[in-house]
Amino acid sequence: MAGQVGFNKDFSKQVGTTVIDVDSVNPNNAIRIGAIAMLNTTAGNAYLQIFKTAAVNVTLGTTVPDDVIGLPASGGISFPVMSGGWYPGGAGFSIAGTTTRTGSTVALIDVFIIHGRYAV
């Protein structure tokens, strides 16, 4: 049955250049993001690269991210995702922290994501 399952999960980790899956891959259920909070723990600008695929399918510096969120040096950001949420899809949802928008040099970012499943 298609429909919102609810924001019943959270992801909380420090990410860098090891691409991390936010949730397990499920082709029948997209991940719905409700809110994101991040803290750049490095002294330079950092970028959270977001991929709508499993981590195993990502090569940093080669795979183009689907979305990128920039953070100032030693700064943070938090925001609810409006308009019913953001849907990364059922093929996976992975993230990494880097010093450039599409690069592969590590920038450590503390990431907290509230999410749930949406049956498609």
C-alpha positions, 0 to 999 in steps of 0.5 A: 500500500502506497503512503507515508509510513512516518518519520520513525528513524534517525541517522546520527554519524560523523561522515567524511570520505567514506561514503555511508548509507543513511538507510538500507536499500529497499527498491519498494520504499523511498526514504522520506527526509523530515529534517537535517542538522549538520556541523562542520568540524573542520576549519575550512568550508565543507560540503555534504555530498548526497547520492540517491544510490547505495554507497557501494555505487559511489566513487567520490570525485567521479560520481556526481552527487544528486545534491550538495549542501555547503557549510561554512568553516566550523559552522552548522545548519539545521532545517526542516524539509518542507512540502512533505519531505524530500524523497531520495528514492528506493535505490539507496541514499548515501552521503559523504563529507568533502572540501569541495562540491564534487571532490574527494578530500575529507571534511568531517561533518556531524550529520543528524537526519530524521527520516522514514519510509514511503511505500511506492 
